[in-house]
Amino acid sequence: MNTIGIAMSGGVDSSVSAAILRRQNFDVHGFFMKLPLPGVDEHLDRVRAVAGKLEIPLTIVDLEELFTRHVIDVFIDTYRQGLTPNPCIVCNRRIKFGALRKYMHEKGMSKIATGHYARIARTREGHFAVQRGIDPKKDQSYFLCRLNRDQLEHMVMPLGELSKNEVYRMAAELNLDKVHGPESQDICFLAGRNIAIFFTEQGVEDNPGPIVTSRGATAGRHRGLWHYTIGQRRGLGLPDETPWYVQRLDAQHNRVIICKNEELITSSVRVSDVRWTVPPSSPWQGLVQIRGRHRPSGATLEQVSAKTWLITFAQPQRAVTPGQFAAFYQDDFICGSGVILPDDQTTAGTGS
């Protein structure tokens, strides 16, 4: 019997995934990541209830220190650089499919499973790659864009062929709807708090500075760069005939750069730290997704220096955000990714 470890959170997705694997006659072992999250004890209670219902063993893995160092600290540091991080992507690579997978392997697990809405399949060339889940509203393939071939080869994702409604229906049929918890949040350690509150709780003080237009005129004061995101309109307190938007966060001079809507549109962007799971053609052509719920755009990708690549979009994109990841798709498969750069940088650090 194949032995498989599943990362369990107590939510409906990982709970149903574990049940599916049991039905498929896997020898299923549950693993709960103990992380520095609000309400972690309640999550653990739900996981224990699900594991008991499914009659599978459960192991608690303490990853608090690693999660703090590789996810939370990087999240804060990236914001301080005037960039916008995506901690879920970093966590998937470093923690869930990094440290947790290593622990599972040491405990004899041949595969690792999760409740992601995505698929792992081979391309026509025979390479393992992440493939979009069939439910377009729940597809989570983008958040797996930094995983390498070795990680992909040992992964199982039972929900990739299911819709969310089918998962809820299965939970009810299995009598898991009484024991699993609510759906997981995108950034788990925020637990519904906004960035400003989280930073205050972490002891990061506001660092006010000027708000400057794209033409260099001072328009007001900001409270700290981490209070703002690219494309933000509300909360600027700058009335005008047409709205102002955040265009850029200038960490070097502690400035928020603002512009009008048309200046948020761009036809190209540079990326660094490009990694491939499927060998690329040159120039590469395909679909590029620049954020989690972004509709992918046709694009070309060309290497312009040793560390930098240029994405040219078939259709101009709005509010492209430095620090986020650009995922490169061929059809439904992710073949690579890179970190979106500010205009004035040639590399970006994201802990990825």
RODO-2510 file (C-alpha; in nm, 4 decimals, decimal comma):
residues 352
     n   res          X          Y          Z
     1     m     0,0000     0,0000     0,0000
     2     n     0,1328     0,3452    -0,0920
     3     t     0,2016     0,5612     0,2126
     4     i     0,1035     0,9243     0,1720
     5     g     0,1238     1,2207     0,4075
     6     i    -0,1365     1,4943     0,3840
     7     a    -0,1032     1,8472     0,5191
     8     m    -0,4178     1,9047     0,7264
     9     s    -0,5503     2,2403     0,8446
    10     g    -0,8944     2,1391     0,9691
    11     g    -1,0610     2,3078     0,6721
    12     v    -1,2959     2,1433     0,4256
    13     d    -1,0404     2,1107     0,1450
    14     s    -0,7707     1,9164     0,3289
    15     s    -1,0344     1,7129     0,5140
    16     v    -1,2055     1,5967     0,1933
    17     s    -0,8655     1,5376     0,0305
    18     a    -0,7712     1,2997     0,3129
    19     a    -1,1037     1,1176     0,2745
    20     i    -1,0557     1,0797    -0,1014
    21     l    -0,7098     0,9304    -0,0500
    22     r    -0,8514     0,6845     0,2015
    23     r    -1,1109     0,5776    -0,0557
    24     q    -0,8278     0,5262    -0,3058
    25     n    -0,6651     0,2794    -0,0627
    26     f    -0,3665     0,4935     0,0282
    27     d    -0,2129     0,4473     0,3700
    28     v    -0,2922     0,8054     0,4776
    29     h    -0,1098     0,9898     0,7566
    30     g    -0,2178     1,3386     0,8598
    31     f     0,0349     1,6114     0,9413
    32     f    -0,0547     1,9398     1,1087
    33     m     0,1854     2,2323     1,0793
    34     k     0,2053     2,4174     1,4107
    35     l     0,2562     2,7771     1,3010
    36     p     0,2495     3,1124     1,4870
    37     l    -0,1106     3,1837     1,3868
    38     p    -0,4059     3,3271     1,5791
    39     g    -0,6397     3,0483     1,6903
    40     v    -0,3901     2,7691     1,6208
    41     d    -0,5268     2,5584     1,9083
    42     e    -0,8775     2,5695     1,7600
    43     h    -0,7359     2,4610     1,4237
    44     l    -0,5597     2,1702     1,5915
    45     d    -0,8791     2,0626     1,7683
    46     r    -1,0599     2,0495     1,4323
    47     v    -0,7777     1,8533     1,2701
    48     r    -0,7858     1,6005     1,5530
    49     a    -1,1625     1,5644     1,5067
    50     v    -1,1239     1,5066     1,1308
    51     a    -0,8370     1,2592     1,1774
    52     g    -1,0446     1,0724     1,4345
    53     k    -1,3449     1,0633     1,2021
    54     l    -1,1318     0,9262     0,9177
    55     e    -0,9346     0,6945     1,1506
    56     i    -0,5942     0,8121     1,0303
    57     p    -0,2866     0,8852     1,2423
    58     l    -0,1979     1,2503     1,3023
    59     t     0,1445     1,4055     1,3626
    60     i     0,1985     1,7629     1,4814
    61     v     0,5042     1,9309     1,3258
    62     d     0,6384     2,2424     1,4972
    63     l     0,7388     2,4839     1,2190
    64     e     0,6884     2,8090     1,4096
    65     e     1,0511     2,9252     1,3936
    66     l     1,0940     2,8440     1,0242
    67     f     0,7620     3,0055     0,9328
    68     t     0,8501     3,3215     1,1237
    69     r     1,1927     3,3455     0,9598
    70     h     1,1042     3,2495     0,6035
    71     v     0,7505     3,3871     0,5735
    72     i     0,6570     3,6515     0,8314
    73     d     0,9983     3,8221     0,8542
    74     v     1,0336     3,8197     0,4748
    75     f     0,6794     3,9573     0,4412
    76     i     0,7656     4,2536     0,6642
    77     d     1,1057     4,3135     0,5061
    78     t     0,9598     4,3045     0,1545
    79     y     0,7031     4,5713     0,2437
    80     r     0,9827     4,7833     0,3921
    81     q     1,1558     4,7658     0,0524
    82     g     0,8498     4,9222    -0,1099
    83     l     0,7493     4,5890    -0,2658
    84     t     0,4292     4,3868    -0,2288
    85     p     0,4984     4,0254    -0,1221
    86     n     0,2948     3,7119    -0,1777
    87     p     0,3602     3,5066     0,1375
    88     c     0,1448     3,2125     0,0263
    89     i     0,3765     3,1410    -0,2663
    90     v     0,6827     3,1673    -0,0419
    91     c     0,5219     2,9421     0,2202
    92     n     0,4325     2,6761    -0,0354
    93     r     0,7910     2,6532    -0,1581
    94     r     0,9773     2,6948     0,1729
    95     i     0,7424     2,5506     0,4346
    96     k     0,4651     2,3247     0,3059
    97     f     0,6543     2,1627     0,0178
    98     g     0,9933     2,2346     0,1730
    99     a     1,0316     2,1740     0,5469
   100     l     0,7072     1,9771     0,5904
   101     r     0,7751     1,7581     0,2887
   102     k     1,1266     1,6865     0,4189
   103     y     0,9815     1,5867     0,7573
   104     m     0,7221     1,3627     0,5912
   105     h     0,9902     1,1939     0,3823
   106     e     1,1967     1,1251     0,6953
   107     k     0,8871     0,9629     0,8478
   108     g     0,8545     0,7252     0,5527
   109     m     0,5971     0,9050     0,3373
   110     s     0,6457     0,8409    -0,0342
   111     k     0,4132     1,1249    -0,1413
   112     i     0,2785     1,4520    -0,0010
   113     a    -0,0818     1,5591    -0,0584
   114     t    -0,2590     1,8904    -0,0038
   115     g    -0,6047     2,0362    -0,0582
   116     h    -0,5047     2,2745    -0,3375
   117     y    -0,7340     2,3184    -0,6371
   118     a    -0,4655     2,2327    -0,8923
   119     r    -0,3262     1,9296    -1,0699
   120     i     0,0179     1,7755    -1,1142
   121     a     0,0670     1,6216    -1,4555
   122     r     0,3288     1,5556    -1,7193
   123     t     0,3592     1,7823    -2,0200
   124     r     0,3851     1,6399    -2,3701
   125     e     0,7629     1,6546    -2,3271
   126     g     0,7394     1,4429    -2,0103
   127     h     0,8119     1,7147    -1,7530
   128     f     0,6187     1,7281    -1,4251
   129     a     0,4315     2,0598    -1,4045
   130     v     0,1501     2,2291    -1,2152
   131     q    -0,1714     2,2316    -1,4175
   132     r    -0,4732     2,4487    -1,3482
   133     g    -0,7590     2,2961    -1,1487
   134     i    -1,0775     2,2411    -1,3474
   135     d    -1,2793     2,4872    -1,1325
   136     p    -1,1777     2,8281    -1,2732
   137     k    -1,3175     3,0127    -0,9723
   138     k    -1,1045     2,8116    -0,7283
   139     d    -0,7916     2,7351    -0,9336
   140     q    -0,4841     2,7759    -0,7101
   141     s    -0,2107     2,6836    -0,9565
   142     y    -0,0641     3,0360    -0,9468
   143     f     0,0243     2,9929    -0,5785
   144     l     0,2370     2,6890    -0,6676
   145     c     0,4398     2,8644    -0,9372
   146     r     0,7741     2,8509    -0,7474
   147     l     0,7813     2,4763    -0,6880
   148     n     1,0650     2,2846    -0,8529
   149     r     1,0596     1,9567    -1,0436
   150     d     1,1670     1,7455    -0,7469
   151     q     0,8848     1,8868    -0,5339
   152     l     0,6296     1,8321    -0,8112
   153     e     0,7309     1,4711    -0,8665
   154     h     0,6227     1,3751    -0,5135
   155     m     0,2950     1,5696    -0,4918
   156     v    -0,0691     1,4594    -0,5054
   157     m    -0,3642     1,7016    -0,5235
   158     p    -0,6962     1,5154    -0,5014
   159     l    -0,9137     1,8262    -0,5559
   160     g    -0,7718     1,9305    -0,8915
   161     e    -1,0475     1,7507    -1,0810
   162     l    -1,3293     1,8756    -0,8553
   163     s    -1,5327     2,1928    -0,8135
   164     k    -1,5824     2,3596    -0,4770
   165     n    -1,9502     2,2604    -0,4766
   166     e    -1,8533     1,8956    -0,5300
   167     v    -1,6123     1,9186    -0,2355
   168     y    -1,8827     2,0587    -0,0060
   169     r    -2,1190     1,7828    -0,1211
   170     m    -1,8595     1,5161    -0,0479
   171     a    -1,7972     1,6644     0,2974
   172     a    -2,1678     1,6288     0,3751
   173     e    -2,1824     1,2729     0,2398
   174     l    -1,8836     1,1764     0,4560
   175     n    -2,0301     1,3487     0,7625
   176     l    -1,7269     1,5791     0,7718
   177     d    -1,9339     1,8953     0,7494
   178     k    -1,9845     1,8786     1,1287
   179     v    -1,6130     1,8569     1,2130
   180     h    -1,4153     2,0577     0,9572
   181     g    -1,3664     2,4310     0,9984
   182     p    -1,4272     2,7280     0,7675
   183     e    -1,2408     2,7817     0,4421
   184     s    -0,8786     2,8870     0,4823
   185     q    -0,7837     3,2524     0,4330
   186     d    -0,5310     3,3629     0,1725
   187     i    -0,2827     3,5125     0,4225
   188     c    -0,3304     3,2911     0,7259
   189     f    -0,1209     3,4895     0,9755
   190     l    -0,3234     3,8090     0,9215
   191     a    -0,6420     3,6323     1,0370
   192     g    -0,8639     3,9064     0,8960
   193     r    -0,6489     4,1952     1,0202
   194     n    -0,5249     4,4597     0,7797
   195     i    -0,1556     4,5114     0,7137
   196     a    -0,1304     4,8237     0,9299
   197     i    -0,2663     4,6476     1,2404
   198     f    -0,0397     4,3489     1,1813
   199     f     0,2689     4,5692     1,1470
   200     t     0,1818     4,7549     1,4671
   201     e     0,1478     4,4224     1,6528
   202     q     0,4890     4,3201     1,5173
   203     g     0,6428     4,6348     1,6637
   204     v     0,6929     4,8089     1,3278
   205     e     0,6336     5,1802     1,3727
   206     d     0,4838     5,4089     1,1094
   207     n     0,7383     5,5987     0,9028
   208     p     0,5624     5,9032     0,7494
   209     g     0,6899     6,0699     0,4350
   210     p     0,5825     6,2691     0,1295
   211     i     0,3209     6,1780    -0,1286
   212     v     0,4532     6,2971    -0,4632
   213     t     0,2913     6,3071    -0,8076
   214     s     0,4565     6,1301    -1,1003
   215     r     0,5722     6,4762    -1,2145
   216     g     0,7489     6,5447    -0,8856
   217     a     0,5034     6,7779    -0,7101
   218     t     0,4431     6,7189    -0,3389
   219     a     0,0733     6,6474    -0,2836
   220     g     0,0531     6,5349     0,0795
   221     r     0,1928     6,3033     0,3489
   222     h     0,1714     5,9291     0,3907
   223     r     0,1731     5,7258     0,7142
   224     g     0,4199     5,4569     0,6036
   225     l     0,4729     5,2690     0,2792
   226     w     0,3109     4,9479     0,4040
   227     h    -0,0245     5,1278     0,4331
   228     y    -0,0442     5,1498     0,0517
   229     t    -0,0665     4,9200    -0,2505
   230     i    -0,0154     4,9787    -0,6217
   231     g    -0,3407     5,0924    -0,7827
   232     q    -0,4929     5,2033    -0,4495
   233     r    -0,7427     5,4878    -0,4752
   234     r    -0,9162     5,5138    -0,1394
   235     g    -0,7497     5,6546     0,1705
   236     l    -0,5167     5,8993    -0,0020
   237     g    -0,7136     6,2084     0,1079
   238     l    -0,6251     6,3965    -0,2100
   239     p    -0,9420     6,5326    -0,3748
   240     d    -0,9119     6,6351    -0,7391
   241     e    -1,1183     6,6541    -1,0568
   242     t    -1,0176     6,2945    -1,1341
   243     p    -0,8987     6,0373    -0,8791
   244     w    -0,5374     5,9827    -0,7779
   245     y    -0,3940     5,6314    -0,7567
   246     v    -0,0799     5,4848    -0,6019
   247     q     0,1674     5,4268    -0,8845
   248     r     0,4854     5,3314    -0,6995
   249     l     0,6347     5,2943    -0,3516
   250     d     0,9794     5,4580    -0,3379
   251     a     1,1489     5,2955    -0,0387
   252     q     1,4841     5,4653    -0,0995
   253     h     1,3325     5,8128    -0,0468
   254     n     1,0326     5,6970     0,1612
   255     r     0,7858     5,8387    -0,0910
   256     v     0,4468     5,7291    -0,2220
   257     i     0,4269     5,8172    -0,5914
   258     i     0,0757     5,8888    -0,7222
   259     c    -0,0644     5,9241    -1,0719
   260     k    -0,3824     5,9336    -1,2756
   261     n    -0,5494     5,6118    -1,3913
   262     e    -0,4028     5,6108    -1,7421
   263     e    -0,0495     5,6121    -1,5984
   264     l    -0,1160     5,2763    -1,4282
   265     i    -0,1344     5,1060    -1,7669
   266     t     0,1803     4,9389    -1,8984
   267     s     0,2685     4,7164    -2,1925
   268     s     0,5841     4,5639    -2,0462
   269     v     0,7512     4,4813    -1,7169
   270     r     1,0841     4,3369    -1,6098
   271     v     1,1243     4,0295    -1,3894
   272     s     1,4192     3,8734    -1,2081
   273     d     1,4940     3,5412    -1,0356
   274     v     1,3291     3,3560    -1,3230
   275     r     1,2940     2,9818    -1,2633
   276     w     1,1742     2,7189    -1,5085
   277     t     1,0152     2,3803    -1,4515
   278     v     0,9719     2,3266    -1,8258
   279     p     1,2639     2,4308    -2,0498
   280     p     1,1690     2,7522    -2,2369
   281     s     1,1971     2,8477    -2,6000
   282     s     1,3608     3,1804    -2,6843
   283     p     1,1831     3,4135    -2,7056
   284     w     0,9185     3,2459    -2,4925
   285     q     0,5511     3,2983    -2,5813
   286     g     0,2506     3,2031    -2,3713
   287     l     0,0191     3,3360    -2,1012
   288     v     0,1400     3,5397    -1,8024
   289     q    -0,0533     3,5769    -1,4761
   290     i     0,0650     3,8629    -1,2523
   291     r    -0,1484     3,8086    -0,9395
   292     g    -0,3673     3,5475    -0,7785
   293     r    -0,7021     3,6468    -0,9277
   294     h    -0,5646     3,8067    -1,2449
   295     r    -0,6863     3,6997    -1,5876
   296     p    -0,3765     3,5743    -1,7728
   297     s    -0,2561     3,7774    -2,0685
   298     g    -0,0799     3,6659    -2,3836
   299     a     0,2831     3,7765    -2,3670
   300     t     0,6374     3,7225    -2,4851
   301     l     0,9385     3,6884    -2,2564
   302     e     1,2961     3,7719    -2,3549
   303     q     1,6145     3,7681    -2,1490
   304     v     1,7714     4,1161    -2,1538
   305     s     2,0587     4,0658    -1,9064
   306     a     2,2144     3,7967    -1,6888
   307     k     1,9491     3,8440    -1,4195
   308     t     1,6633     4,0224    -1,5939
   309     w     1,3888     3,9260    -1,8373
   310     l     1,1377     4,1498    -2,0152
   311     i     0,7685     4,0588    -2,0370
   312     t     0,5826     4,2279    -2,3229
   313     f     0,2057     4,1935    -2,2947
   314     a    -0,0228     4,1474    -2,5947
   315     q    -0,2747     4,3701    -2,4144
   316     p    -0,1607     4,6489    -2,1753
   317     q    -0,1998     4,5627    -1,8058
   318     r    -0,3119     4,7811    -1,5143
   319     a    -0,1386     4,8206    -1,1774
   320     v     0,1432     4,5709    -1,2277
   321     t     0,2868     4,5327    -0,8770
   322     p     0,6598     4,4963    -0,7993
   323     g     0,7355     4,2145    -0,5565
   324     q     0,4542     3,9959    -0,6856
   325     f     0,5209     3,6864    -0,8955
   326     a     0,4583     3,6511    -1,2670
   327     a     0,3634     3,2929    -1,3537
   328     f     0,4277     3,1701    -1,7075
   329     y     0,1707     2,9310    -1,8553
   330     q     0,1717     2,7183    -2,1680
   331     d    -0,1939     2,6248    -2,2107
   332     d    -0,2920     2,5132    -1,8567
   333     f     0,0599     2,4253    -1,7394
   334     i     0,2968     2,6465    -1,5397
   335     c     0,6387     2,6299    -1,6990
   336     g     0,8137     2,9041    -1,4997
   337     s     0,7893     3,2217    -1,2937
   338     g     0,9745     3,5386    -1,2002
   339     v     0,9629     3,8268    -0,9527
   340     i     0,8194     4,1541    -1,0868
   341     l     1,0701     4,4388    -1,0591
   342     p     1,0288     4,8097    -0,9918
   343     d     1,1444     5,0352    -1,2727
   344     d     1,4637     5,1277    -1,0889
   345     q     1,5833     4,7810    -0,9818
   346     t     1,7555     4,4891    -1,1529
   347     t     1,6945     4,2297    -0,8807
   348     a     1,4309     4,1785    -0,6130
   349     g     1,4466     3,9695    -0,2969
   350     t     1,1320     3,7888    -0,1887
   351     g     1,2622     3,4930     0,0086
   352     s     1,1260     3,2670    -0,2643
***
